[in-house]
């Protein structure tokens, strides 16, 4: 039986650390946008996109697989199997990360030709150590996550963010103008990753955990992790492609190198992070509840699965659409206040609708993973990604950076529609997504008007921060009240659905035998 109190505690803990970490990262990103300027921020974002792919290779499928095996072994108190699996994952991750870093280092000169600015490669090189440290960190993190040590996992990520900011200021003060802010940011991130890795290593061994003979675990770990990693890396690989193609297309459209990188930096480094605010709010809930959906599907509890899927879609859309009126109503002042950049606010106005397909894509792919349809979800994403690339290549010269917004919207909408079609067909249900979106969008209109009205009143006599705060609160409350009046959401039924008793189901004996 899943206790609602345990569920709330786990979600609350993950959410608190996630929000604190993201707030720090968001504030630091704002500072970097001021410190670097749009051009250097664009260069830094391109470098980060490359490193992001490398990190995805070493810290996605492997730790996730390890956490799954750790949870299974821990349920049978098989500490030796946990030690073996952790060691196998650690060795694989370290070897893979070193190979990737060596490849980048060896081919650094050809890379300078590919990128629009040679400074990108220098920043990539300063970020390479973070890939190795992240591989080590993720291995121990997977073992701790499998044992449900949520506190240390969340704390380590928060500490990493704090140290990243701290070391940035220390190094910047020490070197003055000798190094660019992009290089300093790269070095500080690598050092922060080192300390977070040391933190989880110390905690792992302090809890009496050990390493073991990994030979019996290599094949199992690789077999399970490879398809997961393949899906996630293929998804992440799109980002560096975009980072190269869009600036090139903008230059062909008549912009200089500096202007193209500035436009890309504003869109990706300033505007897009604001669109991922809903992901922060629902991400921790999805992380805790995904195993529940998988379990109910395995037990063929169709009614419970259907209810949980519908609730997940409704909640995800509710959170996302609630924020749209706030962005659309105060876009100019948000851009100026947060980034001192009106262009960032204008792009926010153009792209705020993206939060709807982003929410649908997030939740629908999660549901398909729970239903064991990861491969089909990946195929759907590839179809959407093709649309993204085609739109960028064909429209950037005409609409500029807006092509990224149009392409991303097309990508997420196509993949989400295909995902939802698969879910409905697999479970023989109807999710009524378009009806939910239509009703919520209609309710968002008066929320938008109320947001603008409240903001204008407070903006006439209050500092900008308070005007934005009161405008956001009033608009959000208006949307929440309207949704409750028209019965779009029902908080009580959501909590009730996820706190129903679940029947325990024994794992096959082969799971224990295969660990030895």
N, C-alpha and C positions, 0 to 999 in steps of 0.2 A: 504494500500500500504506500503510495506517495503522499507524504504529508505536505499540506500546503505551506506550513511554516518552514519546512526545509527548502521547499521550492523558492519561497520568497527570499529566504536568507541567501541562498546561492545566487539568485538573480540579482539581489540587492548588492552583494559583495562584488560581483563581476561588473555590475553597472557603475558602482561608485568609483572603482579603480579605472574603468574605461573612460568615464566622463572626466575624471581628474587628469588622466593622461592625455586625452584628446584636447582638453581645455588648454593645458600647458603647451601642447604641440601647436594648437591653433594660434595662441598668443605669440609663441615663438615664430611661427610662420609670418604673422603680421609684422613682427619686428624685422625679420629677414627681408620682407618686401620693402620696408623702409631703408634698411641698411644696404641691401644689394642694389636696389633699383630694378626696374622691370627687365632690363636686358640680362643682368647677371642672374636674376631669379630664374629666367627662362633657361639659361645655360645649366644652372644647378638642377632644375627639374628634369632636363634631358639626362644628366648624369645619374640622378636618382632613379629614373625609369629603367636604365640599364642595370643598375645594382639591384633594383627590385626584382628583375627576372632571375638574377643569380641567387638572391635570397630565397625566392620561391622554389628554386630547385632543391635547396638544402634544408628548407624549414617549412615545408608544407605537408607533403605526403608522409615523410618519414616520422616526424613527431606525432602526427595524427594516428598513424598506424601503431606506434609505440604506446600511445595513450590507450588505444583499444585493447591491445594485448595485455598491458599492465592492469587494466580494470578486470579482465578475465582472470588473469593469474592471481590477482589480489583477492578476488572473491573466493578462491580456493586456498589462500594463504601460501601460495607457492612463491616464496621470496627468491629462490634460486633462478626460477624462470624469468622473473622480473629483472634480476641482475644480468642474465644472459642477453635478454632482449635489449636492455638499455645499452650494454656494451656494444652489441652488434650495430645498433642504430648510430651510436657515437662514432664508431670506426668508419662506417659507410659515409656519414655526414662530413667528417673531417677530410677523408680522402677526396670526396666529390668537391668540396669547397676549395681545397688546395689546387686541384686540377683546373677548376674554372678560373681561379685567380691567376694561375700561371698562363693560361690561354689569353686572358685579357692583357696581361703584362707583355707577353711576347708579341702580340699583334697590336700593341698600342700605337705604333707609327701608322699602319694602314687605317686605324680608326680615326686618326686626325683628318684624313682625307674625306671620310664619310660625313662627319659632323660639320655643321655650318661654322662652328667656332672651335679652334684647337684647344681652347681653355677647358672644354668639356672633358677631354681625355685626362688632363691633370687632376680634375676633381674626381673622376672615376677612380684613378689610382689611389687617391687619399681615402676613398671609401672601401677599397678592396679588403683591408683587414676586418671590416665589419662583417663581411660575408663569412669568414672563418669563425669569428667569435659568435656569430648568430647560429652557425651550424652546431657549435658546442652547446650553446645556450638552449637551442630548440630540442636537442636530444634529452637533456636533463629535464627540461620543461615538460616534455611529453610524458615522462615517467611520473613526475609530480602531479600533472593534470589527471593522469589515469588513476592516481590515488586520491583524487578530489582535494588536493592541497591548493584550493583556489586562492587563499590569502597570499602565499609566497609568490605564486605566478603573477597575480595582479600587482603585488607590491614591487616585484622585480621590474616589470614593465614601466611602472610609475617612476621608480628610482632611475631607470635608464633615461627617461625623458628629462628628469631633473638634472642628471649629470651631463647630459648632452648640452643643455642650456648653460650650465655652470662652466663647463670646459670651453664653450664657445667664447664666453666673455674673458675667461682667464687667458686663453691663447691669443685672442684679439688684442688684449691689453699688452701682452708680452711681446708680440711681434709688430704691433703698430700697423703701419701701412706696407710692411714688407711682403705680406701674403694677402691675396684677395679674400674677400669675405666668403666666397664659395669654397675655397680651399680650407679655410678655417672651419667652416661648417662641416666639411667632409672629415677632417681630422677629429673634431669633437664628437661626431657620431661614432666613429670607429672606437675611440677611447671609452665612450659610454657603453657600447656593446661589450667591450672587454669586461667592464665592471659588473654588468648585469649577468654575464656568463659566470664570473667568479661567485656572485651572490647565490645563484641556484646550485652551483657545484658544492659550495660550503654547506648549504642547507640540506642537500641530498645526502651527503655523507654524515652530517651531524644527526640525522634521523636514523642512523644505523644501516642505511642502504649501502650496498657494495656493488662492485663490478664482477662479472663472471665470465666463464668460457663462452664466447659468442658463436662458435662454429655451428651449433644446431639451429641458430636463429637467422643466419644471413638470408637463406633462401625464402623463409617465411616473411621476413620483413620486406625484402625486395619485391616479392610477388604481390604483396598487399599494397605497398607504397607506390609502386611504379605507375599504375593507372591513375591514382589520385594525383600524383605529381604531374603526370602528363597533361591532365585536364587543366590544372591550375597554371602550369607554365605556359601552355598554349594560350590561355586567357591573358596572362600577364605579358606575353610576348608582343601583344598588340600595342601596348603602350609605347615602347621604344620605337616601333615602326611609325606610330603617329608623331612621336617627338621628332623624327627625322623628316617625315613627308610633309607635315603642315608648314614648318618654316620654309622648306624648299618651294612649296606651292605659293606661299605668300610672297616670296622673292620673285617668282615668276609673274605674280600679279602686279608687281611694280614696287613693292616695299624693299627697303634696304635690309641687309642682314640684321642690323641692330633693331629696326622696327619690327621685323618678323619675329625675332626672339622675344621682344618686349610684348607683342600681342600674345604669343604662346605662353609667356610667363604670367601674364594677367589672367588669361583664361584658365590655365591649369593650376597655377600657384595661388591664385586669389579667389576666383569665382567657383570653380568646381568643388573645393573643400567645403564651401557653404552648402552645397547640394547634398553632401553626405551626412549632414546633421541627423536626419531620421535614422540612418544606419547605426549611429551610436545608441539611439534610444531603444531600438528593437533587436540589435545584435546579440546582446547578452541573454535576452529572453529566448531567442532562437537557439542559442548555443545550449541552453539547459533543456529546452523542450524537444529538440530534434530526436534524442534517444527515445522519448516517450512515443512519438509518432511512429518511429521504426518498430518499437515493441508492439504497439496496438495493431499495426499492419501485419506483423508476423503472426499475431494471434487471431487475425481475420475479424477484428472488431470493426466492421465497416462503418457503423453508425458513429462510433467515437472518432475514427479516422476522418470521416467526412466533416464532423463538427469542428475538430481541431484545425483542419485545413481551412474551412470557411472563416473561423475565428482569426486564424493567422493572417489571411488575406485582408480581412476587415480591419484588423488592428494596424497592420502595416500601411494600408491605404489611408486610414484615419490620421496616423501620425504624419505622413508625408503631405497630404492635402492640407492639413491644418497649418503647415508652415508656408505654403504657397502664397496666401494673401499677405502674410507679413513681408515676404520678399518683394512681391509685386507692388505693395503699397508704399514701401519705404526704400526702394532700391537705390535711389540716388544718395540718400543720406547714409545708408548702410555702407555703400562703397567709399564715401568720403570719410566716414567715421572710423571704419575698420582699417582701410588700406590707404586713406587719403588719395583715392583714385576713383574718379567718377566713371571711368571706362569699366572698371570691375563691377560697379553697380549696374551699369547698363547691360552688361553681359548676364548679370544675375537676373535682371528683368526678362531677358530673352530666354533664359534657360531654366527658370524656376519650375516649369511644367515637367522637366525631366525627372523630377522626384517621383512622379507617378509610375512611369515604366521602370525606373530604378528599383522602386519598392516591389513591383510585380516580379521583376527578374530575380531579385534577391530571394523572395519567399517561394516562388515557383521552382527555382533550381534546388532550394533546400528540400522542398517536398519530394521532388523527383529523386534526390539522393536518398531520402528516407525510404522511398519505394523501390530502391535498387535499380534505378534507371539513370545512373550517372552518365553512361555513354551516350544515351539519347539526348540528355540535357546538353552535353558537350557539342553534339552535332547541331542542335538548335542554336547554340551560341555561335558556332562557326558560320552558319547561314546569316545570322544577324551581323557578325563581324564583316562578312563580305560586303553587305550593304553599307556598313560604315566606311570601309575603304573606298568603295566605288563613289560614294557621295563626296568624300574628301577630295578625291582625285578629279572629280568632274565639276564641283561647285566652288571650291576655295578661291579660284581666280575671279569669281563673280560676286561672292558674298563674304569673302575673307574668313576670319576665324569663326564666324557663325556656322560655317560648314561643319565644324567639330560638334556643335550643338545639334544640328540637324542629323548628322551621322550617328551620334550617340543615341539620340532619340529613336532613330530607325532601328538601330542594332538592338536596343533593349526592348522595343515594342514588338519586333518580329520574334525574337527569342522567347519573350514572355508569352506571346500568343500561342506559339508552338508548344511551349511547356504546359500551359493551361489546357490546351487541347489534349495533350497526352494524359494529363491528370484526370480530366473528365472521362476520357476513353478507358483508361486503366481501371478506374474505380466505378465507372458507369454512374457518374454523378453530374450535377450541374452546379457550378460555383457562382454563376450570375455576376461575374466581375464587372461587365459593362454597366449593369444596373447600379451596382455599388458606387462605381466611379461617377456616373451621371448624377446621382443624388448628392454625393459629397461635393462635387464641383459646384452644383447649384447652391448648396449651403455655404460654399466658400465665398460666393459673390457678396452677400451682406456682410460677411466677416471682413472682406477686403475694404468695403466702404466704411465700416466701423473702425478699422485699423487706421485708415487715412484721416478720418474725422478726429479720432483721439490723438493721433500723432501731431496733427496741425495745431490742435488746441495747446498741448503741452509744449510743443516746439516754440510757441510764441513767447513763453516766459520761463522755460526750464532749460538747463544744459542739454546738449544733444543726447547724451547717454540716457538720461531719464526720459526724454521724449521717445526715444527708440524703445526703451524698456516698457513704458506704459502703453505705447502703441502695440507692441508685441503681445503683452499680457491681455489687453482688451480684445484684440483680434482673435487670439487663441481661445479665450473664454467664450466669446461670442460663437465661435465654431463648435466648441464642445457642447454648449447649451443647446444649440440648434440640432446637433446630432442626437442628443439625448431626447429632445422634444419629439423629433421625428423617428425616434427608435432606430437610428442607424447603428448605434453601439449599445451594448449592455455589459457593463463591467462585471456585474455579479455572475452572469452566465459564463463569462470567460474564465473567471477564477474557479467556478464550479466544475467546468468541463475538464480543466487540467488538474483538479484535485480528486477526481473519481478514483476509487480503489482499482488497482490493477492486479491481475492474477500473476503470480510468480511463475516463471517457466525455467526448467532446468536446462543447462547447457549440455550438449552432447559430451559423452565421456571422452571423445577423441580430442577435445580441446585440452584436457589435462594430459593425456598421453603424448600429444604432439609437442608439449613443452619440455619434455624430458629428453 
